[in-house]
């Protein structure tokens, strides 16, 4: 397996992986592949990674610019998706490790909305005052790359459709 930046030929496969993987989650809205398409179309990606094995896309991770309160310069991770048949094989962890490596060079930190039981292993945690309107606070996680304490609303790119104040 190798982790690399997406190419034009990967776009349909990324959409399939994201749709198949995230439909298994109770919190999935079914709009995640559309979010990835809008991020791509609107130039809202910091990067898009794929996990490829034997010519097949088996995982995907997108990072987009975000703001925490008044602090620009955060990288929002998500969606992260792995083909259901390939779960628990380290593919998501490999994608996350590469994403964090890339973000460390250009961002204040990484943030996401997700399962703390999964993302704690990468150093993500909750912070008092960090949130996203409508989300339980325990699923809004951050990993600062410095001693910055993230506080405020985690502002996503408009492609996420959250109608947050810019």
FIGUPA-271648 format. One record per atom (N, C-alpha, C): residue number from 1; residue in three letters; atom name; x, y, z. Coordinates in steps of 0.02 Angstrom, whole numbers. Example, Ala and Ser with C-alpha at 12.3 -4.5 7.8 and 13.67 -1.06 7.14 Angstrom:
2
+-----+-----+------+--------+--------+--------+
|   n | res | atom |      x |      y |      z |
+-----+-----+------+--------+--------+--------+
|   1 | ALA |    N |    660 |   -284 |    390 |
|   1 | ALA |   CA |    615 |   -225 |    390 |
|   1 | ALA |    C |    660 |   -165 |    390 |
|   2 | SER |    N |    642 |   -112 |    354 |
|   2 | SER |   CA |    684 |    -53 |    357 |
|   2 | SER |    C |    645 |      2 |    394 |
+-----+-----+------+--------+--------+--------+
This chain:
166
+-----+-----+------+--------+--------+--------+
|   n | res | atom |      x |      y |      z |
+-----+-----+------+--------+--------+--------+
|   1 | UNK |    N |     42 |    -59 |      0 |
|   1 | UNK |   CA |      0 |      0 |      0 |
|   1 | UNK |    C |     44 |     62 |      0 |
|   2 | UNK |    N |     22 |    112 |    -36 |
|   2 | UNK |   CA |     57 |    176 |    -35 |
|   2 | UNK |    C |      8 |    233 |    -25 |
|   3 | UNK |    N |     31 |    285 |     10 |
|   3 | UNK |   CA |     -8 |    345 |     21 |
|   3 | UNK |    C |     20 |    398 |    -25 |
|   4 | UNK |    N |    -25 |    431 |    -62 |
|   4 | UNK |   CA |     -3 |    482 |   -109 |
|   4 | UNK |    C |    -57 |    535 |   -117 |
|   5 | UNK |    N |    -39 |    590 |   -149 |
|   5 | UNK |   CA |    -87 |    642 |   -165 |
|   5 | UNK |    C |   -134 |    617 |   -220 |
|   6 | UNK |    N |   -198 |    636 |   -215 |
|   6 | UNK |   CA |   -246 |    614 |   -267 |
|   6 | UNK |    C |   -226 |    640 |   -335 |
|   7 | UNK |    N |   -247 |    604 |   -387 |
|   7 | UNK |   CA |   -240 |    627 |   -456 |
|   7 | UNK |    C |   -309 |    629 |   -487 |
|   8 | UNK |    N |   -314 |    660 |   -545 |
|   8 | UNK |   CA |   -379 |    667 |   -578 |
|   8 | UNK |    C |   -413 |    600 |   -589 |
|   9 | UNK |    N |   -374 |    548 |   -603 |
|   9 | UNK |   CA |   -403 |    482 |   -615 |
|   9 | UNK |    C |   -431 |    448 |   -552 |
|  10 | UNK |    N |   -418 |    477 |   -494 |
|  10 | UNK |   CA |   -442 |    448 |   -431 |
|  10 | UNK |    C |   -510 |    473 |   -409 |
|  11 | UNK |    N |   -535 |    525 |   -439 |
|  11 | UNK |   CA |   -593 |    561 |   -412 |
|  11 | UNK |    C |   -654 |    517 |   -404 |
|  12 | UNK |    N |   -672 |    477 |   -454 |
|  12 | UNK |   CA |   -731 |    434 |   -449 |
|  12 | UNK |    C |   -721 |    382 |   -393 |
|  13 | UNK |    N |   -661 |    353 |   -389 |
|  13 | UNK |   CA |   -648 |    303 |   -338 |
|  13 | UNK |    C |   -651 |    333 |   -268 |
|  14 | UNK |    N |   -626 |    394 |   -261 |
|  14 | UNK |   CA |   -630 |    428 |   -196 |
|  14 | UNK |    C |   -703 |    436 |   -175 |
|  15 | UNK |    N |   -745 |    458 |   -221 |
|  15 | UNK |   CA |   -816 |    466 |   -206 |
|  15 | UNK |    C |   -847 |    400 |   -183 |
|  16 | UNK |    N |   -830 |    345 |   -216 |
|  16 | UNK |   CA |   -857 |    280 |   -197 |
|  16 | UNK |    C |   -834 |    259 |   -128 |
|  17 | UNK |    N |   -769 |    267 |   -114 |
|  17 | UNK |   CA |   -742 |    247 |    -49 |
|  17 | UNK |    C |   -775 |    288 |      7 |
|  18 | UNK |    N |   -779 |    353 |     -3 |
|  18 | UNK |   CA |   -809 |    397 |     48 |
|  18 | UNK |    C |   -882 |    377 |     60 |
|  19 | UNK |    N |   -919 |    366 |      7 |
|  19 | UNK |   CA |   -990 |    347 |     15 |
|  19 | UNK |    C |   -998 |    280 |     50 |
|  20 | UNK |    N |   -960 |    230 |     27 |
|  20 | UNK |   CA |   -966 |    162 |     57 |
|  20 | UNK |    C |   -944 |    161 |    130 |
|  21 | UNK |    N |   -889 |    194 |    145 |
|  21 | UNK |   CA |   -863 |    192 |    213 |
|  21 | UNK |    C |   -906 |    231 |    262 |
|  22 | UNK |    N |   -928 |    290 |    242 |
|  22 | UNK |   CA |   -964 |    332 |    290 |
|  22 | UNK |    C |  -1037 |    314 |    298 |
|  23 | UNK |    N |  -1064 |    277 |    251 |
|  23 | UNK |   CA |  -1134 |    256 |    260 |
|  23 | UNK |    C |  -1141 |    208 |    319 |
|  24 | UNK |    N |  -1086 |    179 |    342 |
|  24 | UNK |   CA |  -1087 |    134 |    400 |
|  24 | UNK |    C |  -1091 |    171 |    466 |
|  25 | UNK |    N |  -1079 |    236 |    466 |
|  25 | UNK |   CA |  -1079 |    275 |    527 |
|  25 | UNK |    C |  -1148 |    304 |    542 |
|  26 | UNK |    N |  -1169 |    299 |    604 |
|  26 | UNK |   CA |  -1235 |    324 |    623 |
|  26 | UNK |    C |  -1242 |    399 |    609 |
|  27 | UNK |    N |  -1188 |    436 |    618 |
|  27 | UNK |   CA |  -1191 |    509 |    610 |
|  27 | UNK |    C |  -1183 |    531 |    537 |
|  28 | UNK |    N |  -1174 |    484 |    491 |
|  28 | UNK |   CA |  -1165 |    502 |    421 |
|  28 | UNK |    C |  -1229 |    535 |    394 |
|  29 | UNK |    N |  -1218 |    586 |    353 |
|  29 | UNK |   CA |  -1274 |    621 |    322 |
|  29 | UNK |    C |  -1285 |    599 |    250 |
|  30 | UNK |    N |  -1238 |    559 |    223 |
|  30 | UNK |   CA |  -1243 |    539 |    154 |
|  30 | UNK |    C |  -1219 |    593 |    106 |
|  31 | UNK |    N |  -1196 |    649 |    133 |
|  31 | UNK |   CA |  -1173 |    705 |     92 |
|  31 | UNK |    C |  -1097 |    711 |     88 |
|  32 | UNK |    N |  -1062 |    666 |    119 |
|  32 | UNK |   CA |   -989 |    673 |    126 |
|  32 | UNK |    C |   -952 |    673 |     59 |
|  33 | UNK |    N |   -971 |    631 |     12 |
|  33 | UNK |   CA |   -938 |    631 |    -53 |
|  33 | UNK |    C |   -951 |    698 |    -89 |
|  34 | UNK |    N |  -1010 |    725 |    -80 |
|  34 | UNK |   CA |  -1026 |    791 |   -109 |
|  34 | UNK |    C |   -984 |    846 |    -78 |
|  35 | UNK |    N |   -970 |    840 |    -13 |
|  35 | UNK |   CA |   -927 |    890 |     19 |
|  35 | UNK |    C |   -857 |    888 |    -12 |
|  36 | UNK |    N |   -831 |    827 |    -23 |
|  36 | UNK |   CA |   -765 |    821 |    -54 |
|  36 | UNK |    C |   -767 |    852 |   -123 |
|  37 | UNK |    N |   -819 |    840 |   -162 |
|  37 | UNK |   CA |   -824 |    868 |   -229 |
|  37 | UNK |    C |   -826 |    944 |   -227 |
|  38 | UNK |    N |   -865 |    973 |   -179 |
|  38 | UNK |   CA |   -868 |   1045 |   -173 |
|  38 | UNK |    C |   -802 |   1075 |   -151 |
|  39 | UNK |    N |   -769 |   1043 |   -103 |
|  39 | UNK |   CA |   -703 |   1067 |    -82 |
|  39 | UNK |    C |   -655 |   1069 |   -142 |
|  40 | UNK |    N |   -655 |   1017 |   -182 |
|  40 | UNK |   CA |   -612 |   1014 |   -241 |
|  40 | UNK |    C |   -630 |   1069 |   -290 |
|  41 | UNK |    N |   -694 |   1077 |   -305 |
|  41 | UNK |   CA |   -717 |   1126 |   -354 |
|  41 | UNK |    C |   -704 |   1197 |   -332 |
|  42 | UNK |    N |   -707 |   1210 |   -267 |
|  42 | UNK |   CA |   -700 |   1277 |   -240 |
|  42 | UNK |    C |   -629 |   1293 |   -218 |
|  43 | UNK |    N |   -582 |   1248 |   -233 |
|  43 | UNK |   CA |   -513 |   1260 |   -212 |
|  43 | UNK |    C |   -504 |   1260 |   -137 |
|  44 | UNK |    N |   -546 |   1220 |   -103 |
|  44 | UNK |   CA |   -547 |   1220 |    -30 |
|  44 | UNK |    C |   -508 |   1164 |      2 |
|  45 | UNK |    N |   -463 |   1134 |    -33 |
|  45 | UNK |   CA |   -423 |   1080 |     -4 |
|  45 | UNK |    C |   -352 |   1104 |      9 |
|  46 | UNK |    N |   -326 |   1086 |     66 |
|  46 | UNK |   CA |   -254 |   1092 |     77 |
|  46 | UNK |    C |   -220 |   1035 |     38 |
|  47 | UNK |    N |   -249 |    975 |     45 |
|  47 | UNK |   CA |   -228 |    918 |      6 |
|  47 | UNK |    C |   -281 |    864 |     12 |
|  48 | UNK |    N |   -277 |    817 |    -34 |
|  48 | UNK |   CA |   -319 |    758 |    -34 |
|  48 | UNK |    C |   -273 |    698 |    -44 |
|  49 | UNK |    N |   -273 |    653 |      4 |
|  49 | UNK |   CA |   -231 |    594 |      1 |
|  49 | UNK |    C |   -271 |    532 |    -15 |
|  50 | UNK |    N |   -239 |    484 |    -48 |
|  50 | UNK |   CA |   -270 |    419 |    -59 |
|  50 | UNK |    C |   -223 |    365 |    -35 |
|  51 | UNK |    N |   -252 |    310 |    -14 |
|  51 | UNK |   CA |   -215 |    248 |     -2 |
|  51 | UNK |    C |   -229 |    204 |    -61 |
|  52 | UNK |    N |   -177 |    181 |    -93 |
|  52 | UNK |   CA |   -184 |    141 |   -154 |
|  52 | UNK |    C |   -148 |     74 |   -145 |
|  53 | UNK |    N |   -180 |     22 |   -167 |
|  53 | UNK |   CA |   -149 |    -44 |   -166 |
|  53 | UNK |    C |   -169 |    -82 |   -229 |
|  54 | UNK |    N |   -121 |   -108 |   -263 |
|  54 | UNK |   CA |   -133 |   -145 |   -326 |
|  54 | UNK |    C |   -176 |   -106 |   -374 |
|  55 | UNK |    N |   -164 |    -40 |   -378 |
|  55 | UNK |   CA |   -200 |      2 |   -425 |
|  55 | UNK |    C |   -270 |     21 |   -403 |
|  56 | UNK |    N |   -290 |      1 |   -343 |
|  56 | UNK |   CA |   -357 |     16 |   -317 |
|  56 | UNK |    C |   -353 |     68 |   -261 |
|  57 | UNK |    N |   -399 |    115 |   -260 |
|  57 | UNK |   CA |   -404 |    164 |   -206 |
|  57 | UNK |    C |   -443 |    129 |   -149 |
|  58 | UNK |    N |   -411 |    124 |    -92 |
|  58 | UNK |   CA |   -442 |     90 |    -35 |
|  58 | UNK |    C |   -452 |    137 |     25 |
|  59 | UNK |    N |   -429 |    199 |     18 |
|  59 | UNK |   CA |   -439 |    247 |     72 |
|  59 | UNK |    C |   -429 |    318 |     47 |
|  60 | UNK |    N |   -457 |    366 |     84 |
|  60 | UNK |   CA |   -454 |    436 |     65 |
|  60 | UNK |    C |   -454 |    479 |    127 |
|  61 | UNK |    N |   -418 |    534 |    125 |
|  61 | UNK |   CA |   -419 |    584 |    178 |
|  61 | UNK |    C |   -412 |    652 |    146 |
|  62 | UNK |    N |   -455 |    698 |    167 |
|  62 | UNK |   CA |   -453 |    767 |    142 |
|  62 | UNK |    C |   -437 |    814 |    200 |
|  63 | UNK |    N |   -395 |    863 |    187 |
|  63 | UNK |   CA |   -382 |    917 |    235 |
|  63 | UNK |    C |   -400 |    983 |    202 |
|  64 | UNK |    N |   -434 |   1025 |    240 |
|  64 | UNK |   CA |   -455 |   1090 |    215 |
|  64 | UNK |    C |   -438 |   1144 |    266 |
|  65 | UNK |    N |   -432 |   1207 |    244 |
|  65 | UNK |   CA |   -417 |   1260 |    290 |
|  65 | UNK |    C |   -475 |   1272 |    338 |
|  66 | UNK |    N |   -458 |   1288 |    400 |
|  66 | UNK |   CA |   -509 |   1301 |    451 |
|  66 | UNK |    C |   -485 |   1358 |    496 |
|  67 | UNK |    N |   -532 |   1383 |    534 |
|  67 | UNK |   CA |   -518 |   1434 |    584 |
|  67 | UNK |    C |   -546 |   1410 |    650 |
|  68 | UNK |    N |   -511 |   1426 |    703 |
|  68 | UNK |   CA |   -536 |   1413 |    771 |
|  68 | UNK |    C |   -544 |   1480 |    804 |
|  69 | UNK |    N |   -606 |   1499 |    817 |
|  69 | UNK |   CA |   -619 |   1567 |    843 |
|  69 | UNK |    C |   -592 |   1617 |    793 |
|  70 | UNK |    N |   -546 |   1659 |    814 |
|  70 | UNK |   CA |   -515 |   1708 |    770 |
|  70 | UNK |    C |   -448 |   1686 |    743 |
|  71 | UNK |    N |   -428 |   1624 |    758 |
|  71 | UNK |   CA |   -362 |   1599 |    736 |
|  71 | UNK |    C |   -368 |   1564 |    668 |
|  72 | UNK |    N |   -341 |   1595 |    617 |
|  72 | UNK |   CA |   -334 |   1561 |    552 |
|  72 | UNK |    C |   -277 |   1512 |    557 |
|  73 | UNK |    N |   -268 |   1473 |    505 |
|  73 | UNK |   CA |   -209 |   1431 |    500 |
|  73 | UNK |    C |   -216 |   1361 |    528 |
|  74 | UNK |    N |   -277 |   1338 |    538 |
|  74 | UNK |   CA |   -289 |   1269 |    561 |
|  74 | UNK |    C |   -304 |   1226 |    501 |
|  75 | UNK |    N |   -288 |   1162 |    506 |
|  75 | UNK |   CA |   -305 |   1113 |    454 |
|  75 | UNK |    C |   -361 |   1068 |    480 |
|  76 | UNK |    N |   -416 |   1067 |    444 |
|  76 | UNK |   CA |   -472 |   1024 |    463 |
|  76 | UNK |    C |   -465 |    958 |    426 |
|  77 | UNK |    N |   -466 |    904 |    463 |
|  77 | UNK |   CA |   -461 |    838 |    433 |
|  77 | UNK |    C |   -530 |    808 |    427 |
|  78 | UNK |    N |   -546 |    786 |    367 |
|  78 | UNK |   CA |   -609 |    752 |    356 |
|  78 | UNK |    C |   -639 |    769 |    289 |
|  79 | UNK |    N |   -671 |    721 |    260 |
|  79 | UNK |   CA |   -680 |    655 |    286 |
|  79 | UNK |    C |   -618 |    610 |    278 |
|  80 | UNK |    N |   -612 |    563 |    324 |
|  80 | UNK |   CA |   -564 |    508 |    321 |
|  80 | UNK |    C |   -606 |    446 |    309 |
|  81 | UNK |    N |   -591 |    409 |    256 |
|  81 | UNK |   CA |   -632 |    351 |    239 |
|  81 | UNK |    C |   -587 |    294 |    214 |
|  82 | UNK |    N |   -605 |    234 |    234 |
|  82 | UNK |   CA |   -571 |    173 |    212 |
|  82 | UNK |    C |   -624 |    124 |    188 |
|  83 | UNK |    N |   -611 |     91 |    133 |
|  83 | UNK |   CA |   -658 |     40 |    107 |
|  83 | UNK |    C |   -677 |     -7 |    163 |
|  84 | UNK |    N |   -742 |    -20 |    172 |
|  84 | UNK |   CA |   -764 |    -62 |    228 |
|  84 | UNK |    C |   -729 |   -130 |    231 |
|  85 | UNK |    N |   -715 |   -160 |    175 |
|  85 | UNK |   CA |   -681 |   -226 |    176 |
|  85 | UNK |    C |   -610 |   -221 |    201 |
|  86 | UNK |    N |   -583 |   -161 |    206 |
|  86 | UNK |   CA |   -513 |   -151 |    226 |
|  86 | UNK |    C |   -506 |   -118 |    295 |
|  87 | UNK |    N |   -560 |   -113 |    332 |
|  87 | UNK |   CA |   -556 |    -85 |    399 |
|  87 | UNK |    C |   -510 |   -126 |    444 |
|  88 | UNK |    N |   -481 |    -93 |    493 |
|  88 | UNK |   CA |   -438 |   -124 |    544 |
|  88 | UNK |    C |   -374 |   -155 |    515 |
|  89 | UNK |    N |   -350 |   -124 |    462 |
|  89 | UNK |   CA |   -287 |   -147 |    432 |
|  89 | UNK |    C |   -233 |    -93 |    432 |
|  90 | UNK |    N |   -245 |    -38 |    468 |
|  90 | UNK |   CA |   -196 |     15 |    474 |
|  90 | UNK |    C |   -197 |     67 |    418 |
|  91 | UNK |    N |   -246 |     63 |    374 |
|  91 | UNK |   CA |   -249 |    108 |    317 |
|  91 | UNK |    C |   -267 |    179 |    341 |
|  92 | UNK |    N |   -317 |    185 |    383 |
|  92 | UNK |   CA |   -336 |    250 |    410 |
|  92 | UNK |    C |   -279 |    280 |    450 |
|  93 | UNK |    N |   -245 |    240 |    489 |
|  93 | UNK |   CA |   -188 |    264 |    528 |
|  93 | UNK |    C |   -132 |    290 |    483 |
|  94 | UNK |    N |   -118 |    254 |    428 |
|  94 | UNK |   CA |    -67 |    276 |    381 |
|  94 | UNK |    C |    -86 |    342 |    348 |
|  95 | UNK |    N |   -149 |    349 |    328 |
|  95 | UNK |   CA |   -173 |    412 |    299 |
|  95 | UNK |    C |   -166 |    469 |    350 |
|  96 | UNK |    N |   -186 |    456 |    412 |
|  96 | UNK |   CA |   -182 |    508 |    464 |
|  96 | UNK |    C |   -110 |    527 |    478 |
|  97 | UNK |    N |    -65 |    479 |    482 |
|  97 | UNK |   CA |      5 |    495 |    495 |
|  97 | UNK |    C |     34 |    540 |    441 |
|  98 | UNK |    N |     19 |    526 |    379 |
|  98 | UNK |   CA |     43 |    568 |    324 |
|  98 | UNK |    C |     10 |    636 |    325 |
|  99 | UNK |    N |    -54 |    639 |    340 |
|  99 | UNK |   CA |    -89 |    703 |    343 |
|  99 | UNK |    C |    -59 |    747 |    398 |
| 100 | UNK |    N |    -47 |    719 |    456 |
| 100 | UNK |   CA |    -18 |    759 |    511 |
| 100 | UNK |    C |     52 |    781 |    494 |
| 101 | UNK |    N |     90 |    738 |    462 |
| 101 | UNK |   CA |    158 |    757 |    441 |
| 101 | UNK |    C |    155 |    818 |    395 |
| 102 | UNK |    N |    110 |    818 |    347 |
| 102 | UNK |   CA |    104 |    873 |    300 |
| 102 | UNK |    C |     78 |    937 |    333 |
| 103 | UNK |    N |     29 |    929 |    377 |
| 103 | UNK |   CA |     -1 |    988 |    409 |
| 103 | UNK |    C |     48 |   1022 |    458 |
| 104 | UNK |    N |     90 |    983 |    490 |
| 104 | UNK |   CA |    138 |   1012 |    538 |
| 104 | UNK |    C |    182 |   1066 |    507 |
| 105 | UNK |    N |    195 |   1060 |    444 |
| 105 | UNK |   CA |    237 |   1109 |    411 |
| 105 | UNK |    C |    203 |   1174 |    392 |
| 106 | UNK |    N |    137 |   1176 |    395 |
| 106 | UNK |   CA |    102 |   1235 |    370 |
| 106 | UNK |    C |     44 |   1260 |    413 |
| 107 | UNK |    N |     27 |   1226 |    466 |
| 107 | UNK |   CA |    -32 |   1244 |    505 |
| 107 | UNK |    C |    -16 |   1251 |    579 |
| 108 | UNK |    N |    -60 |   1288 |    615 |
| 108 | UNK |   CA |    -55 |   1294 |    688 |
| 108 | UNK |    C |    -70 |   1228 |    722 |
| 109 | UNK |    N |   -113 |   1190 |    690 |
| 109 | UNK |   CA |   -134 |   1126 |    718 |
| 109 | UNK |    C |   -186 |   1095 |    672 |
| 110 | UNK |    N |   -209 |   1036 |    693 |
| 110 | UNK |   CA |   -260 |   1000 |    655 |
| 110 | UNK |    C |   -322 |    995 |    699 |
| 111 | UNK |    N |   -380 |    995 |    668 |
| 111 | UNK |   CA |   -443 |    989 |    704 |
| 111 | UNK |    C |   -490 |    945 |    664 |
| 112 | UNK |    N |   -539 |    917 |    698 |
| 112 | UNK |   CA |   -588 |    875 |    664 |
| 112 | UNK |    C |   -649 |    864 |    708 |
| 113 | UNK |    N |   -700 |    837 |    678 |
| 113 | UNK |   CA |   -759 |    813 |    715 |
| 113 | UNK |    C |   -761 |    738 |    704 |
| 114 | UNK |    N |   -755 |    700 |    759 |
| 114 | UNK |   CA |   -752 |    628 |    751 |
| 114 | UNK |    C |   -752 |    591 |    817 |
| 115 | UNK |    N |   -745 |    527 |    812 |
| 115 | UNK |   CA |   -747 |    481 |    869 |
| 115 | UNK |    C |   -683 |    489 |    911 |
| 116 | UNK |    N |   -690 |    514 |    973 |
| 116 | UNK |   CA |   -631 |    521 |   1015 |
| 116 | UNK |    C |   -595 |    455 |   1028 |
| 117 | UNK |    N |   -632 |    400 |   1030 |
| 117 | UNK |   CA |   -601 |    335 |   1041 |
| 117 | UNK |    C |   -552 |    317 |    987 |
| 118 | UNK |    N |   -564 |    341 |    926 |
| 118 | UNK |   CA |   -519 |    327 |    871 |
| 118 | UNK |    C |   -463 |    380 |    868 |
| 119 | UNK |    N |   -481 |    444 |    871 |
| 119 | UNK |   CA |   -434 |    497 |    858 |
| 119 | UNK |    C |   -387 |    514 |    916 |
| 120 | UNK |    N |   -403 |    492 |    976 |
| 120 | UNK |   CA |   -357 |    504 |   1033 |
| 120 | UNK |    C |   -289 |    472 |   1020 |
| 121 | UNK |    N |   -286 |    417 |    986 |
| 121 | UNK |   CA |   -222 |    383 |    973 |
| 121 | UNK |    C |   -173 |    426 |    934 |
| 122 | UNK |    N |   -198 |    476 |    898 |
| 122 | UNK |   CA |   -156 |    520 |    859 |
| 122 | UNK |    C |   -139 |    584 |    897 |
| 123 | UNK |    N |   -164 |    591 |    958 |
| 123 | UNK |   CA |   -151 |    650 |    998 |
| 123 | UNK |    C |   -207 |    701 |   1000 |
| 124 | UNK |    N |   -262 |    689 |    965 |
| 124 | UNK |   CA |   -318 |    735 |    966 |
| 124 | UNK |    C |   -354 |    730 |   1033 |
| 125 | UNK |    N |   -379 |    788 |   1056 |
| 125 | UNK |   CA |   -417 |    788 |   1118 |
| 125 | UNK |    C |   -466 |    847 |   1117 |
| 126 | UNK |    N |   -511 |    846 |   1165 |
| 126 | UNK |   CA |   -559 |    901 |   1172 |
| 126 | UNK |    C |   -524 |    959 |   1209 |
| 127 | UNK |    N |   -551 |   1018 |   1200 |
| 127 | UNK |   CA |   -528 |   1077 |   1236 |
| 127 | UNK |    C |   -589 |   1116 |   1260 |
| 128 | UNK |    N |   -588 |   1140 |   1322 |
| 128 | UNK |   CA |   -644 |   1181 |   1346 |
| 128 | UNK |    C |   -653 |   1242 |   1301 |
| 129 | UNK |    N |   -713 |   1254 |   1279 |
| 129 | UNK |   CA |   -727 |   1312 |   1236 |
| 129 | UNK |    C |   -718 |   1300 |   1162 |
| 130 | UNK |    N |   -693 |   1242 |   1142 |
| 130 | UNK |   CA |   -688 |   1225 |   1071 |
| 130 | UNK |    C |   -751 |   1188 |   1051 |
| 131 | UNK |    N |   -783 |   1210 |    998 |
| 131 | UNK |   CA |   -845 |   1177 |    979 |
| 131 | UNK |    C |   -866 |   1191 |    908 |
| 132 | UNK |    N |   -920 |   1157 |    889 |
| 132 | UNK |   CA |   -955 |   1169 |    826 |
| 132 | UNK |    C |  -1029 |   1168 |    845 |
| 133 | UNK |    N |  -1063 |   1221 |    828 |
| 133 | UNK |   CA |  -1134 |   1227 |    844 |
| 133 | UNK |    C |  -1171 |   1165 |    819 |
| 134 | UNK |    N |  -1210 |   1134 |    864 |
| 134 | UNK |   CA |  -1249 |   1075 |    846 |
| 134 | UNK |    C |  -1213 |   1010 |    856 |
| 135 | UNK |    N |  -1148 |   1011 |    873 |
| 135 | UNK |   CA |  -1111 |    949 |    884 |
| 135 | UNK |    C |  -1098 |    940 |    959 |
| 136 | UNK |    N |  -1102 |    879 |    983 |
| 136 | UNK |   CA |  -1082 |    867 |   1053 |
| 136 | UNK |    C |  -1009 |    887 |   1062 |
| 137 | UNK |    N |   -992 |    921 |   1116 |
| 137 | UNK |   CA |   -923 |    945 |   1125 |
| 137 | UNK |    C |   -871 |    889 |   1127 |
| 138 | UNK |    N |   -891 |    829 |   1146 |
| 138 | UNK |   CA |   -842 |    775 |   1152 |
| 138 | UNK |    C |   -817 |    749 |   1084 |
| 139 | UNK |    N |   -849 |    769 |   1029 |
| 139 | UNK |   CA |   -827 |    746 |    963 |
| 139 | UNK |    C |   -790 |    800 |    924 |
| 140 | UNK |    N |   -782 |    860 |    954 |
| 140 | UNK |   CA |   -744 |    914 |    922 |
| 140 | UNK |    C |   -674 |    912 |    952 |
| 141 | UNK |    N |   -626 |    891 |    911 |
| 141 | UNK |   CA |   -559 |    875 |    935 |
| 141 | UNK |    C |   -506 |    917 |    899 |
| 142 | UNK |    N |   -451 |    929 |    933 |
| 142 | UNK |   CA |   -397 |    966 |    903 |
| 142 | UNK |    C |   -330 |    938 |    925 |
| 143 | UNK |    N |   -280 |    951 |    885 |
| 143 | UNK |   CA |   -211 |    933 |    899 |
| 143 | UNK |    C |   -168 |    994 |    881 |
| 144 | UNK |    N |   -156 |   1038 |    931 |
| 144 | UNK |   CA |   -114 |   1096 |    917 |
| 144 | UNK |    C |    -42 |   1074 |    906 |
| 145 | UNK |    N |     -7 |   1108 |    860 |
| 145 | UNK |   CA |     63 |   1092 |    847 |
| 145 | UNK |    C |    110 |   1136 |    888 |
| 146 | UNK |    N |     83 |   1183 |    925 |
| 146 | UNK |   CA |    122 |   1226 |    970 |
| 146 | UNK |    C |     86 |   1227 |   1037 |
| 147 | UNK |    N |    101 |   1276 |   1078 |
| 147 | UNK |   CA |     67 |   1281 |   1143 |
| 147 | UNK |    C |      2 |   1320 |   1139 |
| 148 | UNK |    N |    -22 |   1333 |   1080 |
| 148 | UNK |   CA |    -87 |   1367 |   1069 |
| 148 | UNK |    C |   -143 |   1324 |   1098 |
| 149 | UNK |    N |   -188 |   1356 |   1135 |
| 149 | UNK |   CA |   -248 |   1322 |   1159 |
| 149 | UNK |    C |   -306 |   1342 |   1114 |
| 150 | UNK |    N |   -334 |   1295 |   1077 |
| 150 | UNK |   CA |   -389 |   1313 |   1032 |
| 150 | UNK |    C |   -452 |   1328 |   1072 |
| 151 | UNK |    N |   -481 |   1386 |   1058 |
| 151 | UNK |   CA |   -542 |   1407 |   1093 |
| 151 | UNK |    C |   -587 |   1445 |   1043 |
| 152 | UNK |    N |   -649 |   1424 |   1041 |
| 152 | UNK |   CA |   -697 |   1456 |    997 |
| 152 | UNK |    C |   -728 |   1406 |    950 |
| 153 | UNK |    N |   -766 |   1432 |    904 |
| 153 | UNK |   CA |   -801 |   1390 |    854 |
| 153 | UNK |    C |   -750 |   1365 |    802 |
| 154 | UNK |    N |   -753 |   1301 |    787 |
| 154 | UNK |   CA |   -713 |   1271 |    733 |
| 154 | UNK |    C |   -749 |   1286 |    668 |
| 155 | UNK |    N |   -723 |   1333 |    630 |
| 155 | UNK |   CA |   -755 |   1356 |    569 |
| 155 | UNK |    C |   -731 |   1315 |    510 |
| 156 | UNK |    N |   -778 |   1279 |    479 |
| 156 | UNK |   CA |   -764 |   1237 |    421 |
| 156 | UNK |    C |   -769 |   1279 |    357 |
| 157 | UNK |    N |   -741 |   1253 |    304 |
| 157 | UNK |   CA |   -749 |   1282 |    237 |
| 157 | UNK |    C |   -824 |   1281 |    220 |
| 158 | UNK |    N |   -849 |   1331 |    183 |
| 158 | UNK |   CA |   -920 |   1332 |    165 |
| 158 | UNK |    C |   -945 |   1269 |    129 |
| 159 | UNK |    N |   -901 |   1231 |     98 |
| 159 | UNK |   CA |   -921 |   1170 |     63 |
| 159 | UNK |    C |   -954 |   1120 |    110 |
| 160 | UNK |    N |   -942 |   1126 |    175 |
| 160 | UNK |   CA |   -973 |   1080 |    223 |
| 160 | UNK |    C |  -1046 |   1097 |    235 |
| 161 | UNK |    N |  -1068 |   1155 |    214 |
| 161 | UNK |   CA |  -1139 |   1173 |    219 |
| 161 | UNK |    C |  -1163 |   1185 |    290 |
| 162 | UNK |    N |  -1120 |   1208 |    334 |
| 162 | UNK |   CA |  -1139 |   1217 |    404 |
| 162 | UNK |    C |  -1166 |   1287 |    418 |
| 163 | UNK |    N |  -1163 |   1332 |    369 |
| 163 | UNK |   CA |  -1188 |   1399 |    377 |
| 163 | UNK |    C |  -1157 |   1434 |    438 |
| 164 | UNK |    N |  -1093 |   1426 |    447 |
| 164 | UNK |   CA |  -1057 |   1458 |    502 |
| 164 | UNK |    C |  -1038 |   1529 |    481 |
| 165 | UNK |    N |  -1028 |   1571 |    531 |
| 165 | UNK |   CA |  -1004 |   1639 |    516 |
| 165 | UNK |    C |   -931 |   1635 |    496 |
| 166 | UNK |    N |   -915 |   1668 |    443 |
| 166 | UNK |   CA |   -845 |   1668 |    418 |
| 166 | UNK |    C |   -802 |   1713 |    459 |
+-----+-----+------+--------+--------+--------+
